[in-house]
Amino acid sequence: ASSLALISITCVLAMFASPSSWLLDLSRIRNNTVHYAEYSSLKQFPVPVVSWRRPGLVGSEAELEKVKSTVIYPIINESVKPVSAIVVEFSPSDSQSIGLVVIWSDGDTRESLVSKNEKGEFDPQAYKVIFAKPVP
């Protein structure tokens, strides 16, 4: 019964919450130090932030550079929308893949696992899973 109630509440919220309901109102942000602008009016964007989760699990600087060159930079370079941040998560129980969350400037997000191939390397096309439809 409680799961039925949860589904009902979710459906009601979905009916009333349009995508614009999730956006922040710029006129309500009053920060004297940081000046915000609507992302749609921007023509230049800051370099995306990369948040490394459990970076101590990376084997070496060379492995970290491979993640950047075969996963991170290709996502940024291929994205048609500005990327704000990428979260890269290393797992102690799975050294053959990394978790990714990509956050775009318009608030869209995608997440997926990117796995290494049988040689223990990231395939040059593996990052494309982030752009796959439907969301993996």
N, CA, C and O atoms as a GROMACS GRO file, in nm:
protein
  544
    1ALA      N    1   0.082  -0.119   0.000
    1ALA     CA    2   0.000   0.000   0.000
    1ALA      C    3   0.086   0.125   0.000
    1ALA      O    4   0.053   0.224  -0.066
    2SER      N    5   0.199   0.121   0.075
    2SER     CA    6   0.284   0.240   0.082
    2SER      C    7   0.352   0.267  -0.052
    2SER      O    8   0.376   0.383  -0.087
    3SER      N    9   0.385   0.162  -0.128
    3SER     CA   10   0.446   0.184  -0.259
    3SER      C   11   0.344   0.243  -0.356
    3SER      O   12   0.380   0.322  -0.443
    4LEU      N   13   0.217   0.205  -0.343
    4LEU     CA   14   0.112   0.263  -0.426
    4LEU      C   15   0.095   0.411  -0.396
    4LEU      O   16   0.075   0.492  -0.486
    5ALA      N   17   0.104   0.447  -0.268
    5ALA     CA   18   0.093   0.588  -0.228
    5ALA      C   19   0.211   0.668  -0.284
    5ALA      O   20   0.193   0.780  -0.331
    6LEU      N   21   0.329   0.609  -0.279
    6LEU     CA   22   0.449   0.676  -0.332
    6LEU      C   23   0.436   0.698  -0.482
    6LEU      O   24   0.472   0.805  -0.532
    7ILE      N   25   0.386   0.599  -0.553
    7ILE     CA   26   0.367   0.612  -0.698
    7ILE      C   27   0.264   0.721  -0.727
    7ILE      O   28   0.283   0.800  -0.820
    8SER      N   29   0.157   0.725  -0.649
    8SER     CA   30   0.054   0.827  -0.668
    8SER      C   31   0.110   0.967  -0.645
    8SER      O   32   0.083   1.058  -0.723
    9ILE      N   33   0.187   0.984  -0.539
    9ILE     CA   34   0.247   1.115  -0.509
    9ILE      C   35   0.343   1.154  -0.621
    9ILE      O   36   0.343   1.270  -0.664
   10THR      N   37   0.424   1.061  -0.668
   10THR     CA   38   0.518   1.088  -0.777
   10THR      C   39   0.444   1.132  -0.903
   10THR      O   40   0.487   1.226  -0.970
   11CYS      N   41   0.334   1.065  -0.935
   11CYS     CA   42   0.256   1.101  -1.054
   11CYS      C   43   0.197   1.241  -1.041
   11CYS      O   44   0.198   1.318  -1.136
   12VAL      N   45   0.147   1.274  -0.922
   12VAL     CA   46   0.090   1.407  -0.899
   12VAL      C   47   0.199   1.513  -0.913
   12VAL      O   48   0.177   1.616  -0.978
   13LEU      N   49   0.316   1.489  -0.853
   13LEU     CA   50   0.427   1.584  -0.865
   13LEU      C   51   0.469   1.600  -1.010
   13LEU      O   52   0.497   1.712  -1.054
   14ALA      N   53   0.475   1.492  -1.083
   14ALA     CA   54   0.515   1.498  -1.223
   14ALA      C   55   0.417   1.579  -1.306
   14ALA      O   56   0.456   1.646  -1.402
   15MET      N   57   0.289   1.574  -1.270
   15MET     CA   58   0.188   1.650  -1.344
   15MET      C   59   0.206   1.800  -1.324
   15MET      O   60   0.183   1.878  -1.416
   16PHE      N   61   0.248   1.842  -1.203
   16PHE     CA   62   0.256   1.984  -1.172
   16PHE      C   63   0.396   2.041  -1.187
   16PHE      O   64   0.411   2.163  -1.192
   17ALA      N   65   0.497   1.960  -1.195
   17ALA     CA   66   0.635   2.009  -1.201
   17ALA      C   67   0.685   2.004  -1.344
   17ALA      O   68   0.727   1.899  -1.394
   18SER      N   69   0.681   2.118  -1.410
   18SER     CA   70   0.734   2.124  -1.546
   18SER      C   71   0.885   2.139  -1.537
   18SER      O   72   0.938   2.173  -1.431
   19PRO      N   73   0.957   2.115  -1.648
   19PRO     CA   74   1.102   2.131  -1.645
   19PRO      C   75   1.145   2.269  -1.596
   19PRO      O   76   1.248   2.280  -1.529
   20SER      N   77   1.069   2.374  -1.626
   20SER     CA   78   1.106   2.507  -1.580
   20SER      C   79   1.091   2.521  -1.428
   20SER      O   80   1.150   2.611  -1.369
   21SER      N   81   1.013   2.435  -1.366
   21SER     CA   82   0.997   2.439  -1.220
   21SER      C   83   1.128   2.406  -1.148
   21SER      O   84   1.147   2.444  -1.033
   22TRP      N   85   1.215   2.334  -1.214
   22TRP     CA   86   1.340   2.292  -1.152
   22TRP      C   87   1.448   2.399  -1.162
   22TRP      O   88   1.549   2.391  -1.092
   23LEU      N   89   1.428   2.500  -1.248
   23LEU     CA   90   1.528   2.604  -1.267
   23LEU      C   91   1.522   2.706  -1.155
   23LEU      O   92   1.414   2.733  -1.100
   24LEU      N   93   1.638   2.762  -1.120
   24LEU     CA   94   1.642   2.867  -1.019
   24LEU      C   95   1.608   3.001  -1.083
   24LEU      O   96   1.638   3.024  -1.200
   25ASP      N   97   1.546   3.088  -1.005
   25ASP     CA   98   1.511   3.222  -1.050
   25ASP      C   99   1.628   3.314  -1.020
   25ASP      O  100   1.661   3.338  -0.904
   26LEU      N  101   1.692   3.367  -1.125
   26LEU     CA  102   1.809   3.453  -1.110
   26LEU      C  103   1.780   3.574  -1.022
   26LEU      O  104   1.867   3.618  -0.947
   27SER      N  105   1.659   3.628  -1.029
   27SER     CA  106   1.625   3.747  -0.951
   27SER      C  107   1.622   3.721  -0.800
   27SER      O  108   1.625   3.814  -0.720
   28ARG      N  109   1.618   3.594  -0.761
   28ARG     CA  110   1.615   3.560  -0.619
   28ARG      C  111   1.753   3.530  -0.563
   28ARG      O  112   1.768   3.505  -0.444
   29ILE      N  113   1.856   3.532  -0.649
   29ILE     CA  114   1.993   3.508  -0.604
   29ILE      C  115   2.056   3.643  -0.574
   29ILE      O  116   2.071   3.728  -0.662
   30ARG      N  117   2.093   3.663  -0.448
   30ARG     CA  118   2.148   3.791  -0.404
   30ARG      C  119   2.283   3.768  -0.337
   30ARG      O  120   2.293   3.766  -0.214
   31ASN      N  121   2.384   3.750  -0.418
   31ASN     CA  122   2.519   3.726  -0.368
   31ASN      C  123   2.605   3.846  -0.408
   31ASN      O  124   2.620   3.873  -0.527
   32ASN      N  125   2.660   3.916  -0.311
   32ASN     CA  126   2.739   4.036  -0.340
   32ASN      C  127   2.878   4.005  -0.392
   32ASN      O  128   2.945   4.093  -0.447
   33THR      N  129   2.923   3.883  -0.377
   33THR     CA  130   3.059   3.847  -0.418
   33THR      C  131   3.061   3.780  -0.556
   33THR      O  132   3.148   3.810  -0.638
   34VAL      N  133   2.966   3.692  -0.581
   34VAL     CA  134   2.960   3.618  -0.707
   34VAL      C  135   2.844   3.672  -0.790
   34VAL      O  136   2.732   3.686  -0.739
   35HIS      N  137   2.869   3.703  -0.915
   35HIS     CA  138   2.764   3.755  -1.004
   35HIS      C  139   2.722   3.645  -1.100
   35HIS      O  140   2.801   3.599  -1.183
   36TYR      N  141   2.597   3.603  -1.090
   36TYR     CA  142   2.543   3.495  -1.172
   36TYR      C  143   2.471   3.551  -1.294
   36TYR      O  144   2.422   3.664  -1.292
   37ALA      N  145   2.466   3.471  -1.401
   37ALA     CA  146   2.394   3.507  -1.523
   37ALA      C  147   2.319   3.383  -1.570
   37ALA      O  148   2.358   3.271  -1.538
   38GLU      N  149   2.213   3.404  -1.647
   38GLU     CA  150   2.142   3.292  -1.707
   38GLU      C  151   2.238   3.218  -1.800
   38GLU      O  152   2.306   3.280  -1.882
   39TYR      N  153   2.242   3.087  -1.789
   39TYR     CA  154   2.335   3.011  -1.873
   39TYR      C  155   2.305   3.030  -2.021
   39TYR      O  156   2.396   3.026  -2.104
   40SER      N  157   2.178   3.050  -2.055
   40SER     CA  158   2.141   3.064  -2.196
   40SER      C  159   2.195   3.194  -2.257
   40SER      O  160   2.204   3.204  -2.380
   41SER      N  161   2.231   3.292  -2.174
   41SER     CA  162   2.285   3.418  -2.227
   41SER      C  163   2.437   3.415  -2.239
   41SER      O  164   2.496   3.508  -2.294
   42LEU      N  165   2.500   3.312  -2.188
   42LEU     CA  166   2.645   3.304  -2.191
   42LEU      C  167   2.696   3.254  -2.325
   42LEU      O  168   2.635   3.168  -2.389
   43LYS      N  169   2.808   3.307  -2.367
   43LYS     CA  170   2.874   3.261  -2.489
   43LYS      C  171   3.006   3.191  -2.458
   43LYS      O  172   3.057   3.114  -2.539
   44GLN      N  173   3.062   3.218  -2.341
   44GLN     CA  174   3.184   3.153  -2.296
   44GLN      C  175   3.158   3.091  -2.160
   44GLN      O  176   3.082   3.145  -2.079
   45PHE      N  177   3.221   2.977  -2.135
   45PHE     CA  178   3.198   2.904  -2.012
   45PHE      C  179   3.331   2.869  -1.947
   45PHE      O  180   3.432   2.854  -2.016
   46PRO      N  181   3.332   2.856  -1.814
   46PRO     CA  182   3.456   2.816  -1.748
   46PRO      C  183   3.492   2.671  -1.783
   46PRO      O  184   3.406   2.593  -1.824
   47VAL      N  185   3.617   2.638  -1.767
   47VAL     CA  186   3.663   2.501  -1.789
   47VAL      C  187   3.585   2.412  -1.692
   47VAL      O  188   3.572   2.445  -1.574
   48PRO      N  189   3.533   2.299  -1.739
   48PRO     CA  190   3.456   2.211  -1.650
   48PRO      C  191   3.540   2.164  -1.531
   48PRO      O  192   3.661   2.144  -1.540
   49VAL      N  193   3.472   2.147  -1.420
   49VAL     CA  194   3.533   2.095  -1.299
   49VAL      C  195   3.527   1.943  -1.307
   49VAL      O  196   3.426   1.886  -1.350
   50VAL      N  197   3.635   1.877  -1.264
   50VAL     CA  198   3.634   1.731  -1.252
   50VAL      C  199   3.651   1.697  -1.105
   50VAL      O  200   3.749   1.737  -1.042
   51SER      N  201   3.555   1.625  -1.052
   51SER     CA  202   3.560   1.580  -0.914
   51SER      C  203   3.601   1.433  -0.914
   51SER      O  204   3.530   1.348  -0.968
   52TRP      N  205   3.715   1.404  -0.855
   52TRP     CA  206   3.769   1.268  -0.851
   52TRP      C  207   3.728   1.204  -0.720
   52TRP      O  208   3.771   1.248  -0.613
   53ARG      N  209   3.644   1.100  -0.725
   53ARG     CA  210   3.602   1.028  -0.605
   53ARG      C  211   3.694   0.909  -0.583
   53ARG      O  212   3.712   0.826  -0.672
   54ARG      N  213   3.751   0.900  -0.465
   54ARG     CA  214   3.847   0.796  -0.428
   54ARG      C  215   3.968   0.794  -0.521
   54ARG      O  216   4.001   0.689  -0.576
   55PRO      N  217   4.035   0.907  -0.541
   55PRO     CA  218   4.149   0.912  -0.633
   55PRO      C  219   4.268   0.828  -0.586
   55PRO      O  220   4.357   0.796  -0.665
   56GLY      N  221   4.269   0.791  -0.458
   56GLY     CA  222   4.376   0.705  -0.408
   56GLY      C  223   4.376   0.567  -0.471
   56GLY      O  224   4.474   0.494  -0.460
   57LEU      N  225   4.266   0.531  -0.536
   57LEU     CA  226   4.257   0.399  -0.600
   57LEU      C  227   4.318   0.399  -0.740
   57LEU      O  228   4.329   0.293  -0.802
   58VAL      N  229   4.359   0.516  -0.790
   58VAL     CA  230   4.423   0.523  -0.921
   58VAL      C  231   4.564   0.465  -0.906
   58VAL      O  232   4.637   0.500  -0.813
   59GLY      N  233   4.601   0.377  -0.996
   59GLY     CA  234   4.730   0.310  -0.987
   59GLY      C  235   4.850   0.402  -1.004
   59GLY      O  236   4.952   0.384  -0.937
   60SER      N  237   4.839   0.501  -1.092
   60SER     CA  238   4.954   0.587  -1.121
   60SER      C  239   4.908   0.716  -1.189
   60SER      O  240   4.792   0.728  -1.229
   61GLU      N  241   4.999   0.809  -1.201
   61GLU     CA  242   4.970   0.933  -1.275
   61GLU      C  243   4.940   0.901  -1.422
   61GLU      O  244   4.857   0.967  -1.484
   62ALA      N  245   5.008   0.800  -1.476
   62ALA     CA  246   4.985   0.760  -1.615
   62ALA      C  247   4.841   0.711  -1.634
   62ALA      O  248   4.778   0.741  -1.736
   63GLU      N  249   4.789   0.636  -1.537
   63GLU     CA  250   4.651   0.587  -1.546
   63GLU      C  251   4.552   0.704  -1.538
   63GLU      O  252   4.453   0.707  -1.611
   64LEU      N  253   4.581   0.799  -1.451
   64LEU     CA  254   4.496   0.918  -1.440
   64LEU      C  255   4.496   0.995  -1.572
   64LEU      O  256   4.391   1.042  -1.616
   65GLU      N  257   4.611   1.007  -1.634
   65GLU     CA  258   4.622   1.077  -1.763
   65GLU      C  259   4.545   1.003  -1.872
   65GLU      O  260   4.487   1.066  -1.960
   66LYS      N  261   4.544   0.869  -1.866
   66LYS     CA  262   4.467   0.791  -1.964
   66LYS      C  263   4.318   0.816  -1.948
   66LYS      O  264   4.245   0.826  -2.047
   67VAL      N  265   4.271   0.826  -1.824
   67VAL     CA  266   4.129   0.855  -1.800
   67VAL      C  267   4.096   0.991  -1.860
   67VAL      O  268   3.994   1.007  -1.927
   68LYS      N  269   4.183   1.088  -1.838
   68LYS     CA  270   4.158   1.222  -1.892
   68LYS      C  271   4.159   1.221  -2.045
   68LYS      O  272   4.070   1.278  -2.108
   69SER      N  273   4.258   1.155  -2.105
   69SER     CA  274   4.271   1.161  -2.251
   69SER      C  275   4.172   1.073  -2.326
   69SER      O  276   4.136   1.105  -2.439
   70THR      N  277   4.127   0.962  -2.266
   70THR     CA  278   4.036   0.873  -2.339
   70THR      C  279   3.891   0.884  -2.297
   70THR      O  280   3.803   0.831  -2.365
   71VAL      N  281   3.863   0.954  -2.184
   71VAL     CA  282   3.726   0.965  -2.137
   71VAL      C  283   3.685   1.112  -2.118
   71VAL      O  284   3.588   1.158  -2.178
   72ILE      N  285   3.757   1.183  -2.034
   72ILE     CA  286   3.716   1.319  -1.995
   72ILE      C  287   3.720   1.416  -2.113
   72ILE      O  288   3.618   1.476  -2.146
   73TYR      N  289   3.837   1.432  -2.175
   73TYR     CA  290   3.847   1.528  -2.286
   73TYR      C  291   3.755   1.493  -2.404
   73TYR      O  292   3.695   1.584  -2.460
   74PRO      N  293   3.743   1.367  -2.442
   74PRO     CA  294   3.648   1.336  -2.551
   74PRO      C  295   3.504   1.373  -2.518
   74PRO      O  296   3.431   1.418  -2.607
   75ILE      N  297   3.460   1.355  -2.394
   75ILE     CA  298   3.324   1.394  -2.357
   75ILE      C  299   3.307   1.544  -2.373
   75ILE      O  300   3.210   1.591  -2.432
   76ILE      N  301   3.402   1.620  -2.321
   76ILE     CA  302   3.394   1.767  -2.330
   76ILE      C  303   3.399   1.812  -2.475
   76ILE      O  304   3.323   1.900  -2.516
   77ASN      N  305   3.488   1.752  -2.553
   77ASN     CA  306   3.505   1.793  -2.693
   77ASN      C  307   3.388   1.755  -2.781
   77ASN      O  308   3.361   1.824  -2.880
   78GLU      N  309   3.317   1.648  -2.748
   78GLU     CA  310   3.208   1.601  -2.833
   78GLU      C  311   3.071   1.655  -2.791
   78GLU      O  312   2.976   1.650  -2.870
   79SER      N  313   3.060   1.705  -2.670
   79SER     CA  314   2.931   1.753  -2.621
   79SER      C  315   2.886   1.877  -2.698
   79SER      O  316   2.965   1.968  -2.723
   80VAL      N  317   2.758   1.878  -2.736
   80VAL     CA  318   2.703   1.995  -2.806
   80VAL      C  319   2.660   2.103  -2.707
   80VAL      O  320   2.634   2.217  -2.747
   81LYS      N  321   2.652   2.068  -2.579
   81LYS     CA  322   2.618   2.164  -2.474
   81LYS      C  323   2.739   2.181  -2.382
   81LYS      O  324   2.818   2.088  -2.368
   82PRO      N  325   2.754   2.298  -2.321
   82PRO     CA  326   2.866   2.319  -2.229
   82PRO      C  327   2.858   2.226  -2.108
   82PRO      O  328   2.754   2.214  -2.043
   83VAL      N  329   2.969   2.160  -2.080
   83VAL     CA  330   2.979   2.073  -1.964
   83VAL      C  331   3.023   2.157  -1.844
   83VAL      O  332   3.122   2.229  -1.852
   84SER      N  333   2.951   2.147  -1.735
   84SER     CA  334   2.988   2.220  -1.613
   84SER      C  335   3.080   2.138  -1.524
   84SER      O  336   3.177   2.190  -1.468
   85ALA      N  337   3.049   2.009  -1.511
   85ALA     CA  338   3.128   1.925  -1.421
   85ALA      C  339   3.118   1.779  -1.462
   85ALA      O  340   3.020   1.734  -1.522
   86ILE      N  341   3.223   1.706  -1.426
   86ILE     CA  342   3.225   1.561  -1.445
   86ILE      C  343   3.273   1.500  -1.314
   86ILE      O  344   3.376   1.540  -1.260
   87VAL      N  345   3.199   1.403  -1.265
   87VAL     CA  346   3.238   1.329  -1.145
   87VAL      C  347   3.290   1.194  -1.192
   87VAL      O  348   3.220   1.121  -1.263
   88VAL      N  349   3.412   1.161  -1.152
   88VAL     CA  350   3.474   1.033  -1.187
   88VAL      C  351   3.491   0.956  -1.057
   88VAL      O  352   3.556   1.002  -0.964
   89GLU      N  353   3.430   0.837  -1.053
   89GLU     CA  354   3.436   0.759  -0.930
   89GLU      C  355   3.508   0.627  -0.952
   89GLU      O  356   3.473   0.547  -1.039
   90PHE      N  357   3.610   0.606  -0.870
   90PHE     CA  358   3.685   0.481  -0.871
   90PHE      C  359   3.630   0.393  -0.760
   90PHE      O  360   3.603   0.441  -0.650
   91SER      N  361   3.614   0.266  -0.788
   91SER     CA  362   3.554   0.174  -0.692
   91SER      C  363   3.657   0.075  -0.640
   91SER      O  364   3.733   0.017  -0.718
   92PRO      N  365   3.661   0.054  -0.509
   92PRO     CA  366   3.755  -0.045  -0.456
   92PRO      C  367   3.719  -0.188  -0.496
   92PRO      O  368   3.805  -0.276  -0.493
   93SER      N  369   3.594  -0.211  -0.533
   93SER     CA  370   3.552  -0.348  -0.568
   93SER      C  371   3.552  -0.373  -0.718
   93SER      O  372   3.527  -0.486  -0.762
   94ASP      N  373   3.580  -0.269  -0.800
   94ASP     CA  374   3.578  -0.286  -0.945
   94ASP      C  375   3.686  -0.200  -1.010
   94ASP      O  376   3.663  -0.083  -1.039
   95SER      N  377   3.802  -0.258  -1.031
   95SER     CA  378   3.913  -0.183  -1.092
   95SER      C  379   3.904  -0.184  -1.245
   95SER      O  380   3.989  -0.125  -1.312
   96GLN      N  381   3.801  -0.250  -1.301
   96GLN     CA  382   3.788  -0.259  -1.447
   96GLN      C  383   3.691  -0.156  -1.506
   96GLN      O  384   3.666  -0.157  -1.626
   97SER      N  385   3.637  -0.068  -1.422
   97SER     CA  386   3.548   0.037  -1.474
   97SER      C  387   3.552   0.158  -1.382
   97SER      O  388   3.597   0.150  -1.267
   98ILE      N  389   3.504   0.269  -1.434
   98ILE     CA  390   3.488   0.390  -1.354
   98ILE      C  391   3.343   0.437  -1.368
   98ILE      O  392   3.280   0.417  -1.472
   99GLY      N  393   3.294   0.499  -1.265
   99GLY     CA  394   3.162   0.560  -1.272
   99GLY      C  395   3.176   0.705  -1.315
   99GLY      O  396   3.267   0.775  -1.271
  100LEU      N  397   3.086   0.749  -1.402
  100LEU     CA  398   3.088   0.886  -1.451
  100LEU      C  399   2.953   0.952  -1.430
  100LEU      O  400   2.849   0.889  -1.449
  101VAL      N  401   2.956   1.077  -1.390
  101VAL     CA  402   2.838   1.163  -1.391
  101VAL      C  403   2.880   1.289  -1.464
  101VAL      O  404   2.976   1.355  -1.425
  102VAL      N  405   2.807   1.322  -1.570
  102VAL     CA  406   2.834   1.444  -1.646
  102VAL      C  407   2.720   1.541  -1.618
  102VAL      O  408   2.603   1.505  -1.627
  103ILE      N  409   2.757   1.664  -1.583
  103ILE     CA  410   2.658   1.767  -1.552
  103ILE      C  411   2.678   1.882  -1.650
  103ILE      O  412   2.785   1.941  -1.658
  104TRP      N  413   2.571   1.912  -1.726
  104TRP     CA  414   2.578   2.020  -1.824
  104TRP      C  415   2.532   2.151  -1.764
  104TRP      O  416   2.468   2.152  -1.658
  105SER      N  417   2.563   2.261  -1.830
  105SER     CA  418   2.531   2.394  -1.778
  105SER      C  419   2.380   2.418  -1.766
  105SER      O  420   2.338   2.505  -1.690
  106ASP      N  421   2.300   2.343  -1.840
  106ASP     CA  422   2.155   2.361  -1.831
  106ASP      C  423   2.091   2.271  -1.725
  106ASP      O  424   1.969   2.267  -1.712
  107GLY      N  425   2.174   2.200  -1.649
  107GLY     CA  426   2.124   2.115  -1.541
  107GLY      C  427   2.103   1.970  -1.580
  107GLY      O  428   2.081   1.886  -1.493
  108ASP      N  429   2.108   1.938  -1.710
  108ASP     CA  430   2.096   1.798  -1.751
  108ASP      C  431   2.212   1.718  -1.695
  108ASP      O  432   2.323   1.769  -1.682
  109THR      N  433   2.186   1.593  -1.662
  109THR     CA  434   2.292   1.504  -1.614
  109THR      C  435   2.279   1.369  -1.683
  109THR      O  436   2.170   1.329  -1.724
  110ARG      N  437   2.390   1.302  -1.695
  110ARG     CA  438   2.393   1.163  -1.744
  110ARG      C  439   2.494   1.090  -1.658
  110ARG      O  440   2.595   1.147  -1.616
  111GLU      N  441   2.468   0.965  -1.632
  111GLU     CA  442   2.565   0.885  -1.558
  111GLU      C  443   2.573   0.745  -1.616
  111GLU      O  444   2.475   0.691  -1.668
  112SER      N  445   2.693   0.689  -1.605
  112SER     CA  446   2.714   0.556  -1.659
  112SER      C  447   2.846   0.500  -1.607
  112SER      O  448   2.928   0.572  -1.550
  113LEU      N  449   2.863   0.372  -1.628
  113LEU     CA  450   2.993   0.308  -1.605
  113LEU      C  451   3.068   0.304  -1.737
  113LEU      O  452   3.008   0.280  -1.842
  114VAL      N  453   3.197   0.329  -1.731
  114VAL     CA  454   3.283   0.314  -1.849
  114VAL      C  455   3.381   0.203  -1.813
  114VAL      O  456   3.459   0.216  -1.719
  115SER      N  457   3.376   0.096  -1.890
  115SER     CA  458   3.458  -0.023  -1.859
  115SER      C  459   3.584  -0.028  -1.943
  115SER      O  460   3.591   0.023  -2.054
  116LYS      N  461   3.683  -0.093  -1.884
  116LYS     CA  462   3.807  -0.119  -1.956
  116LYS      C  463   3.789  -0.243  -2.044
  116LYS      O  464   3.703  -0.327  -2.016
  117ASN      N  465   3.869  -0.253  -2.149
  117ASN     CA  466   3.862  -0.370  -2.237
  117ASN      C  467   3.946  -0.484  -2.179
  117ASN      O  468   3.998  -0.473  -2.068
  118GLU      N  469   3.957  -0.593  -2.254
  118GLU     CA  470   4.029  -0.712  -2.205
  118GLU      C  471   4.178  -0.685  -2.182
  118GLU      O  472   4.243  -0.761  -2.110
  119LYS      N  473   4.232  -0.579  -2.241
  119LYS     CA  474   4.373  -0.540  -2.218
  119LYS      C  475   4.388  -0.454  -2.093
  119LYS      O  476   4.500  -0.417  -2.056
  120GLY      N  477   4.277  -0.421  -2.028
  120GLY     CA  478   4.281  -0.338  -1.908
  120GLY      C  479   4.291  -0.190  -1.940
  120GLY      O  480   4.334  -0.111  -1.856
  121GLU      N  481   4.251  -0.151  -2.062
  121GLU     CA  482   4.255  -0.011  -2.103
  121GLU      C  483   4.116   0.035  -2.142
  121GLU      O  484   4.028  -0.046  -2.173
  122PHE      N  485   4.096   0.166  -2.141
  122PHE     CA  486   3.968   0.219  -2.187
  122PHE      C  487   3.968   0.224  -2.339
  122PHE      O  488   4.058   0.281  -2.401
  123ASP      N  489   3.867   0.163  -2.398
  123ASP     CA  490   3.852   0.167  -2.542
  123ASP      C  491   3.833   0.312  -2.585
  123ASP      O  492   3.765   0.387  -2.515
  124PRO      N  493   3.892   0.354  -2.697
  124PRO     CA  494   3.880   0.493  -2.742
  124PRO      C  495   3.735   0.538  -2.765
  124PRO      O  496   3.709   0.659  -2.768
  125GLN      N  497   3.641   0.447  -2.782
  125GLN     CA  498   3.500   0.482  -2.803
  125GLN      C  499   3.414   0.460  -2.678
  125GLN      O  500   3.294   0.486  -2.682
  126ALA      N  501   3.472   0.413  -2.569
  126ALA     CA  502   3.395   0.377  -2.450
  126ALA      C  503   3.320   0.495  -2.389
  126ALA      O  504   3.211   0.477  -2.335
  127TYR      N  505   3.377   0.614  -2.397
  127TYR     CA  506   3.313   0.732  -2.338
  127TYR      C  507   3.177   0.763  -2.401
  127TYR      O  508   3.095   0.831  -2.340
  128LYS      N  509   3.153   0.714  -2.524
  128LYS     CA  510   3.030   0.747  -2.596
  128LYS      C  511   2.906   0.691  -2.528
  128LYS      O  512   2.794   0.728  -2.563
  129VAL      N  513   2.924   0.602  -2.432
  129VAL     CA  514   2.810   0.550  -2.358
  129VAL      C  515   2.735   0.663  -2.288
  129VAL      O  516   2.615   0.653  -2.265
  130ILE      N  517   2.804   0.771  -2.255
  130ILE     CA  518   2.742   0.886  -2.187
  130ILE      C  519   2.643   0.956  -2.279
  130ILE      O  520   2.549   1.020  -2.230
  131PHE      N  521   2.661   0.945  -2.410
  131PHE     CA  522   2.572   1.010  -2.506
  131PHE      C  523   2.465   0.915  -2.561
  131PHE      O  524   2.381   0.956  -2.641
  132ALA      N  525   2.468   0.788  -2.518
  132ALA     CA  526   2.375   0.688  -2.570
  132ALA      C  527   2.232   0.719  -2.528
  132ALA      O  528   2.208   0.775  -2.421
  133LYS      N  529   2.138   0.683  -2.612
  133LYS     CA  530   1.995   0.699  -2.582
  133LYS      C  531   1.931   0.561  -2.592
  133LYS      O  532   1.967   0.487  -2.684
  134PRO      N  533   1.843   0.521  -2.506
  134PRO     CA  534   1.804   0.589  -2.383
  134PRO      C  535   1.917   0.589  -2.282
  134PRO      O  536   2.019   0.523  -2.302
  135VAL      N  537   1.899   0.662  -2.172
  135VAL     CA  538   2.003   0.673  -2.071
  135VAL      C  539   2.038   0.534  -2.021
  135VAL      O  540   1.950   0.459  -1.979
  136PRO      N  541   2.166   0.500  -2.027
  136PRO     CA  542   2.207   0.366  -1.981
  136PRO      C  543   2.185   0.347  -1.831
  136PRO      O  544   2.214   0.240  -1.778
   0.00000   0.00000   0.00000
